[in-house]
Amino acid sequence: MSTAAQFTGEIPAYYDRCLGPVMFEPYAEDLVARVPARDGLRVLELACGTGIVTRRLRGALPPSAAITATDLNAAMLDHARAAQDGGPVTWERADAAALPFADGAFEVVLCQFGLMFLPDRVAGFAEARRVLEAGGVLLASVWRAAAENPYAHAASELLARRFPADPPRFLQTPFGYHDPELLRADAAAGGFAQIELDDVRLEGVAESAELMAQGFVRGSPLSAELLARGCDLDELAAELAAELARIGGARPFRTALAATVISARS
């Protein structure tokens, strides 16, 4: 597992509380709305993180729908499991590029902002295709470039100024897999023939720029890169909060969000 995918320690709590409402809840609503809410539906979620999509999915689907939520990071999965109180979910630690499920086991595969972290993205698409039954659908979201997400651009610019000789590179991963031709090519190489890409622009609202900044600094593997450079996390979070307040207000903090939602069938 790459360093960019290691969401461990205190990261899940900061991720869920500070980043979840502003960055991930809006797209969770969008993604879940694309799932057919029918009895007995078999759904697999990849890279479920702290369960933001999972909780919304469980609330939207009939009780007879079977939801299996997976993540490679035990700490994220543990947090998601502890936060789930809305009905039955099967939780399993699993690598999205080597899934422990039978061919054709699911009707829907979901993945919110997880494909970017796979070392072999084609393998991830291929595994999603393998575990889908004939006519099943993959629904996945990926961030567009940091330049189209003002909060990420502000964070990237600040890091470049603070560490000009060796800026942390974590943000290149979540915001670096957005080229539509590459997305289509990878999905096709993974076995999908019907591939649709939707450019989805939403607004994210955080309680405050300060909370958002704490999430960025402590709620992702960026924290490890910062500590390795001898950075005072609270000091950097304060600087980032000031930058974010300048573009989206201090309390609440509002920001444009830009992502691509992939719908793919065999």
N, C-alpha and C positions, 0 to 999 in steps of 0.2 A: 504494500500500500504506500503510495507516495505521501510525502509530508503534507502536500496540499489537501489531502483527504483525511488527515488525522484530527477528527473532532473529539478531543478527549478532555479529561479533567473538568474544569469549571466551564468549558466552552458551551456545552449544551444548554445550561441554565441561562447564560447571557444571550445566546443565539435565540432561544425561544422567547424570552421576555423582551429583549431590546430590539432584535431584528425581525422577529416573527410578525408582529402586527403591521409593520410598515412595508416590509419587502415581500413577505411570503403569503400572508393571508389574502391579499387581493388576487393573487394568481391561483391560490388554492380554490377560491370561489369560482374563478373562471374555469379551471381545469375540471373540477367536480361537476360543474354544470354540463359538461360535454359527455358525461358518463350516462348511459341509458339506465334509468332507475327502474329495473324490473326484478321481479321475484327470482330468487335463485341465482342471480348473477355471480360469477366467479371472477374476482378482481385480485390482481397482484400489484402491490406498490413496491417500486424499487427506490432505494436511497430515501427512505421515509423520514430520515432525520429525527426531529423531536416530535413527529406525529401531527404536524399542522394540517396536512392534507388528509391524513388518516382520520382524524377526529371529525373533520367536515364531511368526509366521505361516509363514515358510519352514520352520521346524522341524516344524510341525504338518501341513503339506500334503504330498501325494505329490510326488516329483520332477517329475512330468509337469504339475503345476499351474503356470500362468504368473502371476507376480506382477509388477505394475507399481506402483512406489511413487513418489509425486510430492510436491513441496512447492514453495511459492513462494519460500522463503528458500534461497538458494544455500549459505549457510554451514551450515544444518541438513542439507541434502541431502548436502553433502560429508562431514559427520561421519557420517551414516547409511551412506553408501556405504563409507567407510573401516572402519566397525565391522562390516559384514556379511561373514561368512565361512562361512555355513551353506548355501550353494547359490545358484543363479542368481536374480537379481532385476534387472528393468529399472528404471533410475532416470531420472526425467525432471523437470525443473523445469516446473511448471505452476500456473496460477491455477485454483483449484477452481471459480470462477465462470465460467471460459472455457476449458474443457478441449480439448486438441488431439487428441481421439480421435473415432472414427466413432460414429455412432448404434449402439446395441446391441452395443458391442464387448466388454462384460464381463457376467459372471453375478453377481458380488458387488462392491459398492463399500463400502469401510470408511473411517471417519473417526473417529479417537479425539481428542476434545477440540480439534477444529479449526473446527467450524462457528461458534463464538462469535466468531472473528476475522474472519469474512467481512463486508465492508461491506454486501453485499446477500445476505442469507441465503436468500431465496427463489430467487435466481439460482443459488446453490449447490445447493439441492435440485433445481432444474430441470435443471442440468447432470448431476447424479448420475442422475436419471431418464433423461435422454437417452442416456447411454452404457451404460445397463443394457439387456440383452435382455429380451424379454417374459418375465415371471415371475421376473426377477432381484430381488435384495434389497439394500437399503441398510442397513448396520449402523453406527450412529454413537453416540458418547457425548458428553454435555455435563455439566459440573459443575452440581450444585444450588447453592443460594445459599450465600454465605460463612458465614452463620449456622449452616448445617448441616455445615460443614467447619471444625472447631475451629482448625486451623492457619491457615487463611485468615482466619478471624475475628480471631484473635490478631494477625496481621500487619496487618490493616486497622485495628484499634483502636490499635496502636502508631503507625502512620503518621498517624492522625488526631490523636494527642496530640503527636507530634513536629512536625507541620506544620499547626497548626490553621487558619491562614489560607488555605492552598493545599495540601491533602494530595494526594499522587500518586494518579492515577486508574486506573492500569493494572489493578488487581485487579477493577475494575468490569467489565472485558471478559470474562475467563475465568469469572467467577462471576455474570455478569449476564444469562445467556440460559438460563433454567430454567423459565419459566412453561409449564405443560403445554398450556394452551390456545393459546399463541403457537407452541409447537413443532408442535402438530398443524396449526394454520392455515398455518404456513410450509411444512410438508411437503406439505399438500394443494394449496397454491398452486403448488408446484413440480411437481405432477403425480402425487403418490402418493395412492392410495385406501385401501390397507390399512396403517394406522399403529398400531403398538403402542409403548407407553412403559413401560419397566420401571424401577422405583425400586430401584437396586442399592446396597446399603450394605456396605462392606468395611472392612478394617483395613489401614493402611499402617504399615510399620516402617522407620525409618531407622537407620543406624549410630549417629547421635547428633543431638541437637537442634541442635548447632553446625553440623553438615554441612547439615541441613535449612535452617537460617537462611542459610547462605552461598548455597544454591541459590536461595532466594527473592530475596536481595539482588543476586546476580550472575548468576543463571541465567534471567533474563527481561528484557523491555524495561523493567521497573521500575527497573533500574540507571540507565538514561538519565534518567529522571525524578528520581531521587535526586541524581545528579551535577549536574543542572541547578539543583538547590536548594542546591548547595554541601555536600552531605552526605558525611561520612566513611563509606564503605561498611563498613569493618571495625568501626567503632564501632556502627553501626546493626545489623550482623549479630550482634554480641555482645549487644546489648539484646534483639533478637528471639530469640536462642538461650535467654536467660533466661526469656522469656515462654513459649516453647515447652516448655522443661523443666518449667515449672510445671504445664502441662496434660497433658504426655505422657511426662515423664521425660527425664533428660539423656542416658543411654546404656544401652540403645537408646532412641530416641524412638518412641512409638506414638501413632497418631491414628486417629480415625474418619474415613472417607471417604464422601461421598454424591454420587452421580451418577445421571443418567437415561440409559438405553440405548434408542435409537430403532431399531426394526425397521420398515422400510417397503417396500411393494411397490406396483407400479402397479395 
